[in-house]
Every structure is written in C-alpha cells, then in structure tokens.
Amino acid sequence: MSRGKKKELRPSEKRYNKRVPPTAFRIDNETVKKLYELFEASKAETWGIFFKGLVGDVELKLKSIEEAKKAGYELGLRNAKLWYGVSYPCAKCGHTIFVSGPRQIAQVRELIVKAALTHSACPKLNLPKPTPSSITLPKLNPPAVPVEKSANQDKISRFLQE
C-alpha cells in the first residue's frame, strides 16, 4: 500500500527550513518529565527560548521553589475568592470588600435575617420574626411544626386505647 505523494512545500517554507532546520529527538519519559519541570520553572515563553537558554545563547532566569510555591498559593487564593467568596462594594469608596471574619459574617447574617429570605419551596408558616439578638446557628433537625388534630385522629387514638 502506498502512502501517497509527499506534500509539496511552499517556497517560503523551504527558505525557513534552510534558515531554521527542524530538530527532533527521542528521550525516555523521566528525562521528558525533568525537561517539563525545568521549562515550567524557567521564565521562558517558548521551548525554543528555553533550549537556547540551556545552550547559553539566552540567559534564563529560574524561579526558586519558594517563589513558585508562593505564586501558586496566591493564584489559588485569588481564584477561590473570585469563585466562592461573598463580596460587596464599600459604601464610601466603592472598592470590593470580601466577607471574612466573625464580625462581618455576623453582620451579613443579620442583614439576611432582616431581608426575610426563604426557600423557594418553603410552606408559609406564621412564625415570630427573629430579632438580631436572638439569631443562632440553624439546628441540624429543626423541630416539627404541630399539626391540628382532625376528628379521625381522635377516633384512632380512642380505638388504640381500648
């Protein structure tokens, strides 16, 4: 079975390949992993710049392990704040304030209670409105609301007692 014709290169590609010949080589997986680690630790933008730095044509600036860890931690913290943090604009300057600390959490909880937010599928109950001083953390299993007894329930309870 024939593989077909080779693709004809354009004149500009021929000139570029003469000026900058492509290079390929095979190495084991451990060496590849080490190369990727070195590339990530370097501030090289491309693999070409990275290899030129290894040869000595370009000066590579390697990050220390502590700098890399700190940068990764700060990036993760920033992403977590953006994705999961509760924020609001400052009333004076307009800059973003992220809710953190027990005092701010208590203030936000108080505002939410004042807003009287409920579940979308919550039944209407006539409960007294809580005051900010009576706010407590929700219990895992809230007590059931008593239901009015019907005539049938009285009959059933009398039958069971007999």
MARVO-826277 format. One record per residue: residue number from 1; residue in three letters; z negated, x, y negated of N, C-alpha, C in turn. Coordinates in pm, 1 decimal, always signed. Each point is the difference from the previous one (the first is absolute). Layout:
% MARVO-826277
 doke mifi     n_pz     n_px     n_py    ca_pz    ca_px    ca_py     c_pz     c_px     c_py
  NUM  ALA        Z        X        Y        Z        X        Y        Z        X        Y
...
This chain:
% MARVO-826277
 doke mifi     n_pz     n_px     n_py    ca_pz    ca_px    ca_py     c_pz     c_px     c_py
    1  MET     +0.0    +84.4   +117.4     +0.0    -84.4   -117.4     +0.0    +88.7   -123.3
    2  SER    +90.2    -25.0    -91.1     +8.7    +83.0   -119.7    -94.2    -52.8   -107.3
    3  ARG    -43.5    +90.5    -82.2    -92.8    -37.9   -106.9    +73.3    -44.4   -125.4
    4  GLY   +125.7    +12.6     -1.2    +75.5    -41.9   -117.0    +16.9   +115.4    -97.5
    5  LYS    +64.2    -30.5   -110.7    +27.2   +102.8    -99.8   -126.1    +31.9    -78.3
    6  LYS    -10.4   +125.0    -42.3   -107.8    +38.7    -89.2    +31.8    -52.4   -138.2
    7  LYS   -104.1    -36.8    -71.7    +19.0    -51.9   -134.6    +51.9   +111.8    -90.7
    8  GLU   +103.5    -29.9    -72.7    +58.6    +97.0    -93.0    -87.1     +7.0   -124.5
    9  LEU    -42.4   +119.8    -36.9    -83.8    +18.6   -118.0    +84.9     -2.0   -126.6
   10  ARG    -60.6    -53.1   -103.1    +67.2     +1.2   -129.9     -4.4   +141.2    -58.1
   11  PRO    +90.2    +34.2    -90.3     +0.8   +135.4    -57.3   -132.2    +37.5    -67.6
   12  SER    -63.1    -96.4    -65.8   -127.3    +31.4    -66.7   -108.5    +33.4   +103.3
   13  GLU     +1.5    -69.6   +115.4    -96.7    +29.5   +105.6    +24.9   +138.3    +60.5
   14  LYS   +127.0    +36.7    +15.2    +33.7   +132.6    +52.7    -51.9   +109.0    -93.1
   15  ARG    +23.2    -17.3   -130.2    -47.1   +100.1    -96.8   -152.6     +9.6     +1.4
   16  TYR    -68.2   -114.6     +8.3   -147.0     -2.0     -0.4    -54.2    +68.3   +125.3
   17  ASN    +62.3    -26.7   +116.9    -44.3    +62.0   +124.4    +22.6   +150.7     +0.6
   18  LYS   +101.9    +48.1    -72.2    +20.9   +144.4    -10.7   -108.2    +62.2    -87.8
   19  ARG    -32.3    -69.6   -109.6    -99.1    +51.0    -94.8   -142.1     -9.9    +56.1
   20  VAL    -32.0   -113.1    +65.9   -132.8    -24.2    +56.1    +17.2    -44.0   +145.1
   21  PRO     +7.5    +95.9    +93.3    +25.0    -37.9   +139.1   -119.1    -75.3    +60.1
   22  PRO    +28.7   -105.3    +79.3   -109.0    -73.7    +64.5    -66.1    +86.0   +108.2
   23  THR   -128.8    -17.1    +16.6    -74.9    +79.0    +97.2    -76.4    -93.8    +91.4
   24  ALA     +3.5    +27.7   +129.8    -74.8    -80.4    +96.2    -60.3    +93.4   +103.1
   25  PHE   -120.4    -32.3    +47.2    -64.4    +78.5   +104.2    -97.5    -89.2    +75.0
   26  ARG    -36.3    +43.4   +119.9    -91.6    -77.2    +82.7   -131.6    +76.5    +12.7
   27  ILE   -111.1    -74.5    -12.8   -133.0    +58.5    +15.8    -88.6    -98.9    +75.7
   28  ASP   -111.9    +47.9    +52.4    -87.6    -86.3    +78.8    -78.0    -96.5    -90.8
   29  ASN    -60.3   -101.5    +61.6    -69.1   -105.3    -74.9   -119.1    +50.8    -80.8
   30  GLU    -76.3    +96.5    +55.1   -115.6    +52.1    -72.4    +42.3    +66.7   -130.2
   31  THR   +107.9    +75.8     +4.7    +49.6    +66.5   -119.7    +50.0   -102.3   -101.4
   32  VAL    +62.9   -105.7    +48.7    +47.5   -105.7    -90.3   -118.4    -63.7    -71.2
   33  LYS   -108.0    -28.9    +73.6   -119.3    -59.1    -61.8    -58.0    +91.7   -106.5
   34  LYS     -6.7   +130.4    +31.4    -52.7    +96.4    -97.8    +88.4     +5.2   -124.7
   35  LEU   +132.2     -4.5    +21.9    +91.9     +1.0   -114.7    -20.6   -123.6    -88.2
   36  TYR    -15.9   -117.6    +61.2    -23.2   -122.1    -77.9   -131.3    +10.0    -77.2
   37  GLU   -105.1    +55.4    +63.1   -127.7    +15.5    -70.4    +14.5    +92.6   -119.8
   38  LEU    +70.9   +112.3    +19.9    +22.3    +93.6   -111.1    +83.4    -64.6   -111.1
   39  PHE   +101.3    -76.9    +40.1    +84.5    -66.4   -100.3    -81.7    -99.8    -81.8
   40  GLU    -86.7    -78.2    +69.5    -84.5    -97.3    -71.0    -98.8    +70.6    -92.4
   41  ALA    -53.3   +115.3    +43.0    -97.2    +72.7    -80.7    +65.5    +67.4   -120.1
   42  SER   +129.5    +30.7    +12.1    +70.0    +62.8   -112.1    +40.3   -106.9   -100.3
   43  LYS    +31.0    +43.7   -118.5    +44.8    -94.5   -102.3   +152.2     -2.1     -8.3
   44  ALA    +65.6    +43.6   +108.3   +145.7     +2.8     +3.0    +54.3   -141.7     +7.1
   45  GLU   +105.6    -26.4    -75.9    +58.5   -133.8     -3.7    +96.5    -23.9   +115.8
   46  THR    +64.1   +106.1    +47.8    +96.5    -13.6   +109.0    -25.4   +109.3   +103.5
   47  TRP    +60.1    -19.1   +117.9    -12.3   +101.4   +104.3    +71.0   +129.0    -41.0
   48  GLY   +108.7    -11.7    -73.0    +72.2   +119.3    -46.1    -87.9    +86.7    -88.8
   49  ILE    -69.0    -62.0    -93.2    -90.2    +74.0    -88.6   -114.2    +59.7    +81.3
   50  PHE    -48.6    -74.3    +98.0   -109.2    +47.4    +85.0    +41.4   +127.3    +74.3
   51  PHE   +118.8     -0.2    +63.7    +44.5   +116.9    +74.8    +32.3   +116.6    -93.1
   52  LYS    +52.0    -28.1   -118.7    +22.2   +107.8    -96.3   -132.5    +63.7    -38.9
   53  GLY   -103.8    -81.9     -9.0   -132.7    +53.1    -30.6    -54.4    +86.4   +112.2
   54  LEU    +28.5    -38.5   +126.2    -44.5    +82.1   +112.3    +70.6   +134.8     +2.5
   55  VAL   +129.1     +1.7    -35.8    +77.1   +123.3     -1.6    -42.0    +87.1   -117.9
   56  GLY    -42.3    -63.2   -108.3    -46.1    +76.7   -115.5    +85.6    -18.1   -123.0
   57  ASP   +104.3    -85.2     +6.7    +85.4    -21.7   -116.4    -68.7    -89.3   -103.6
   58  VAL    -91.6    -86.8    +44.7    -68.6    -93.7    -88.4   -149.9    +14.2    +25.7
   59  GLU    -81.4    -11.1   -105.1   -144.5     +9.0    +17.3    -54.7   -137.7    +36.0
   60  LEU    -66.2     -8.0   +115.7    -60.7   -125.1    +43.4   -146.7     -1.3    -39.8
   61  LYS    -45.4   -114.8    -48.2   -141.0    -16.4    -33.3    -60.8    -91.5   +104.6
   62  LEU    -88.5    +52.9    +80.9    -63.0    -78.7   +105.4   -128.7    -62.3    -51.7
   63  LYS    -23.2   -124.6    +38.1   -124.4    -67.5    -34.5   -108.3    +45.8    +96.3
   64  SER   -122.3     +9.7    -48.0   -109.8    +30.7    +90.3    -34.0   -125.7    +79.2
   65  ILE    -70.6    +17.1   +109.1    -36.0   -114.2    +84.1    -89.6    -95.5    -78.6
   66  GLU    -91.3    +55.8    -80.4    -89.8    -84.5    -78.5    +78.3    -84.3   -101.1
   67  GLU    +98.7    +61.9    -65.6    +83.6    -74.6    -96.1    +76.5   -111.6    +69.4
   68  ALA    +54.4    +28.7   +117.0    +77.0   -101.0    +73.0    -89.9   -115.5    +43.3
   69  LYS   -121.7    +30.9    +48.5    -92.8   -105.4    +40.3    -40.3    -85.2   -119.4
   70  LYS    -29.6    +66.2   -112.3    -41.1    -72.2   -121.0   +112.4    -90.1    -49.5
   71  ALA   +123.3    +51.9     +0.9   +114.5    -80.1    -44.6    +21.7   -120.1    +91.2
   72  GLY    -14.5    +19.4   +130.6    +15.5   -110.9    +94.3   -109.1   -104.3    -17.7
   73  TYR   -122.8    +45.7    -22.1   -111.9    -93.1    -21.5    +21.8    -82.4   -126.4
   74  GLU    +39.9    +67.6   -108.9    +22.8    -71.3   -126.3   +114.2    -99.3    +11.7
   75  LEU   +104.8    +36.1    +71.6   +112.2    -91.7    +19.9    -44.6   -122.0    +80.1
   76  GLY    -76.2    +20.9   +106.4    -49.7   -111.6    +79.9    -93.9    -90.0    -78.9
   77  LEU    -86.9    +59.5    -81.7    -92.3    -77.6    -81.0    +75.4    -83.8   -102.9
   78  ARG   +100.0    +60.4    -63.0    +80.9    -72.1    -99.4    +74.4   -116.7    +65.1
   79  ASN    +58.7    +23.8   +117.0    +71.5   -108.0    +69.8    -94.5   -111.0    +42.1
   80  ALA   -119.5    +35.9    +48.0    -97.1   -101.0    +40.9    -43.4    -84.8   -118.7
   81  LYS    -22.0    +63.4   -115.6    -37.7    -77.1   -119.6   +110.8    -96.4    -40.3
   82  LEU   +124.3    +48.4     +5.8   +111.6    -85.2    -40.7    +20.5   -116.0    +95.9
   83  TRP    -16.5    +23.3   +130.2    +27.4   -103.5    +99.2   -116.6    -95.4    +20.5
   84  TYR   -123.5    +53.5     +0.2   -113.5    -81.1    +41.0   -104.1    -21.3   -109.0
   85  GLY     +8.2    +72.0   -109.1   -102.1     -9.2   -103.5    +13.1   -125.6    -84.6
   86  VAL   -114.5    -52.1    -44.9     -1.5   -113.4    -91.8    -11.8    +58.1   -140.4
   87  SER    +90.8    -38.5    -87.1     -0.6    +56.2   -134.8    +22.1   -109.5   -103.2
   88  TYR    -33.7    +33.0   -123.5    +20.8    -91.1   -111.2    +14.8    +83.0   -126.7
   89  PRO    +65.8    -54.5   -104.5    +15.4    +77.6   -123.4   -127.1     -4.5    -84.6
   90  CYS    -30.4   +110.4    -66.5   -116.1     +7.9    -88.8    +23.5    -91.1   -120.3
   91  ALA   -105.8    -71.4    -42.1    +11.9    -93.2   -112.8    +21.1    +73.0   -132.1
   92  LYS    -45.4   +125.5    -11.7    +13.5    +74.7   -125.6   +130.1    +78.0     -7.5
   93  CYS    +22.8    +87.5    +99.4   +114.6    +90.9     -8.9   +119.5    -41.7    +85.4
   94  GLY    -20.5    -85.4   +100.4   +110.7    -45.5    +84.1    +27.3    +87.7   +120.4
   95  HIS    -70.3   +113.7    +14.3    +20.1    +85.5   +116.6    -57.3    -67.9   +124.8
   96  THR    +52.5    +39.4   +113.9    -41.1    -60.7   +126.8   -138.5    +48.1    +41.4
   97  ILE    -84.6    -93.2    +41.6   -132.1    +31.2    +53.9     -0.9    -45.9   +145.4
   98  PHE    -39.6    +90.3    +91.1    -11.4    -35.6   +140.8   -143.7    -39.7    +28.4
   99  VAL    -17.0   -107.4    +74.6   -133.5    -48.5    +34.1    -61.3    +96.9   +100.7
  100  SER   -112.9    +59.8    -38.3    -71.1    +90.3    +89.5   -144.9     +4.2    -44.2
  101  GLY    -87.0    +22.9    +91.3   -141.6     +6.9    -31.2    -65.3   -136.1     +9.9
  102  PRO   -130.0     -2.8    +31.0    -69.0   -127.1    +22.2     -7.2    -88.4   -124.7
  103  ARG    -10.3    +58.6   -117.4    -10.4    -80.0   -123.2   +129.0    -77.7    -27.1
  104  GLN   +114.5    +70.4     +9.0   +128.3    -67.4    -23.0    +29.3   -102.3   +109.0
  105  ILE    -33.9    +31.4   +122.9    +23.0    -94.5   +109.5    -81.3   -126.3    -23.3
  106  ALA   -124.5    +15.0    -46.0    -84.6   -116.7    -28.1    +58.2    -82.6   -114.2
  107  GLN    +52.9    +66.5   -103.9    +60.8    -71.8   -111.9   +122.5    -78.4    +45.7
  108  VAL    +83.4    +61.0    +80.4   +120.6    -66.8    +49.6    -38.2   -116.4    +90.3
  109  ARG   -100.8    +19.3    +86.5    -46.1   -107.2    +87.8    -48.6   -118.8    -83.9
  110  GLU    -72.5    +29.0   -107.7    -51.4   -105.4    -88.6   +115.0    -78.7    -63.4
  111  LEU   +103.6    +70.9    -44.0   +115.4    -67.6    -60.4    +74.4    -85.8   +101.9
  112  ILE    +10.0    +48.7   +122.4    +68.6    -76.4   +104.3    -77.1   -127.3    +30.8
  113  VAL   -133.1     +8.8     +3.3    -81.5   -118.4    +26.5    +15.8    -99.9   -113.6
  114  LYS     +3.8    +49.3   -124.5    +19.0    -89.7   -115.5   +136.1    -69.0     +5.9
  115  ALA    +98.5    +70.3    +53.8   +134.3    -57.9     +8.9     +9.0   -106.5   +107.6
  116  ALA    -99.5     -7.1    +87.7     -7.9    -99.1   +106.9   +124.0     +2.2    +89.0
  117  LEU    +37.2   +117.1    +46.5   +114.0    +13.9    +90.3    -38.8    -48.6   +138.4
  118  THR    +93.9    -64.7    +68.8    -26.3    -51.3   +133.6   +114.6    +35.5    +92.9
  119  HIS    -22.8    -22.7   +130.5   +108.0    +16.7    +96.6   +103.8   -108.3    -25.1
  120  SER   +123.2    +25.7    +37.8   +104.0   -100.8    -18.6    -19.7   -118.8    +94.4
  121  ALA    -59.1    +22.2   +118.1    -18.3   -107.7    +97.2   -145.0    -45.9     +7.4
  122  CYS    -77.8    +28.5   -103.1   -142.4    -33.3     +0.4    -20.2   -149.5    -26.7
  123  PRO    -88.6    -68.7    +76.8    -29.1   -140.9    -31.9    -86.1     -6.8   -126.1
  124  LYS     +9.6   -113.2    -70.3    -78.6    -16.7   -122.2   -143.8    -30.6    +36.2
  125  LEU    -91.4    +78.6    -50.7   -141.8    -21.1    +21.6    -67.8    -13.2   -136.3
  126  ASN   -102.2    -80.9     -6.7    -74.8    -14.5   -124.3   -123.9    +88.3     +5.9
  127  LEU    +21.9   +129.7    -13.6   -110.2    +94.8     +1.4    -37.4    +34.5   -143.7
  128  PRO   -126.1    +34.0    -24.7    -37.2    +40.1   -135.3    +69.6   +130.1    -36.7
  129  LYS    +39.9    +12.6   -126.2    +68.3   +120.8    -44.9   -102.5   +112.5     -9.0
  130  PRO    +33.7   +115.7    +56.8    -96.3   +109.5     -2.4     -8.8    +62.6   -139.0
  131  THR   -116.1    +46.5    -32.4    -19.9    +72.8   -125.3    +15.6   +147.8    +31.6
  132  PRO    +36.8    +81.6   -100.0    +21.2   +142.9    +27.4   -122.9    +68.5    +60.6
  133  SER   -121.6    -46.8    -31.9   -118.2    +65.7    +55.7    -20.8    -35.5   +146.0
  134  SER    +58.9   -111.2    +47.2    -18.7    -40.5   +139.5   +112.3    +47.5    +91.3
  135  ILE    +85.9    +86.7    -48.9   +112.4    +47.3    +79.8    -51.8    +97.0   +105.4
  136  THR    +36.5    -25.3   +124.1    -34.8    +89.5   +110.1   +125.9    +25.2    +80.6
  137  LEU     -8.0    +98.4    +85.8   +114.3    +28.0    +85.9    +16.8   -114.6    +99.0
  138  PRO   +123.6    -33.8    +36.2    +21.6   -109.7    +93.9    -56.6    +34.4   +137.6
  139  LYS    -51.7   -102.2    +69.3    -52.8    +17.9   +134.6   +115.0     -7.2    +99.0
  140  LEU    -19.5    +62.7   +114.3   +106.6     +1.1    +99.2    +29.8   -139.4    +53.1
  141  ASN   -102.4    -77.5    +30.6    +18.0   -134.8    +51.0    -75.2    -96.1    -91.4
  142  PRO    +67.3    -56.3   -100.6    -69.5    -89.6    -90.6    -47.5   -125.7    +72.7
  143  PRO   -110.3    -60.9    -45.0    -49.7   -119.7    +67.7    +98.3   -114.7    -11.3
  144  ALA     +4.3    -83.0   +102.9    +91.2   -114.3     +1.3    -50.3   -106.4    -97.5
  145  VAL    +91.0    -70.3    -63.5    -34.4   -107.7    -91.9    -32.2   -124.1    +83.7
  146  PRO   -117.7    -64.1    -21.5    -34.0   -117.1    +81.6    +99.3   -113.3    -20.3
  147  VAL    +31.4    -69.1   +109.6    +95.5   -109.9     -3.3    -79.2   -130.6    +13.1
  148  GLU    +43.4   -103.7    -70.3    -68.8   -129.8     +7.4     +9.1    -55.4   +142.6
  149  LYS   -112.4    -59.7    +44.6     -1.4    -56.9   +134.1    +72.2   -133.9     +0.1
  150  SER    +73.3    -22.5   +104.4    +68.4   -128.1    +12.7    -80.3    -89.7    +95.2
  151  ALA    +37.7   -125.9     +8.7    -68.1    -94.7    +88.5    +14.4    +42.2   +145.9
  152  ASN   +112.8    +56.7    +36.0    +22.9    +44.6   +137.2    -95.2   +112.5    +38.3
  153  GLN    -29.5    +89.3    -94.6    -90.1   +110.4    +30.8   -140.8    -52.4    +31.2
  154  ASP    -44.2   -104.1    -72.3   -130.4    -59.5    +28.0     -2.3    -59.7   +140.3
  155  LYS   +107.3    -68.6    +39.3     +7.7    -59.8   +132.8     -5.1   +107.4   +107.9
  156  ILE    +70.2   +108.5    -23.2     +5.8   +109.4    +98.4   -136.5    +63.8    +13.8
  157  SER    -68.8    +24.4   -112.6   -131.6    +64.3     +6.9   -101.1    -92.1    +70.3
  158  ARG     +5.3   -133.4    -23.0    -89.6    -92.8    +69.2    +27.9     -2.6   +149.7
  159  PHE   +127.8     +5.2    +38.1    +38.7     +0.2   +139.8    -53.8   +124.7    +69.9
  160  LEU    +10.3   +113.7    -66.4    -46.6   +124.0    +58.6   -152.0     +3.3    +15.0
  161  GLN    -71.2    -67.3    -89.5   -145.6     -1.3     +6.1    -49.7    -88.6   +114.1
  162  GLU    +74.6   -101.4    +39.7    -41.4    -94.4   +106.5     +7.2    +58.7   +133.8
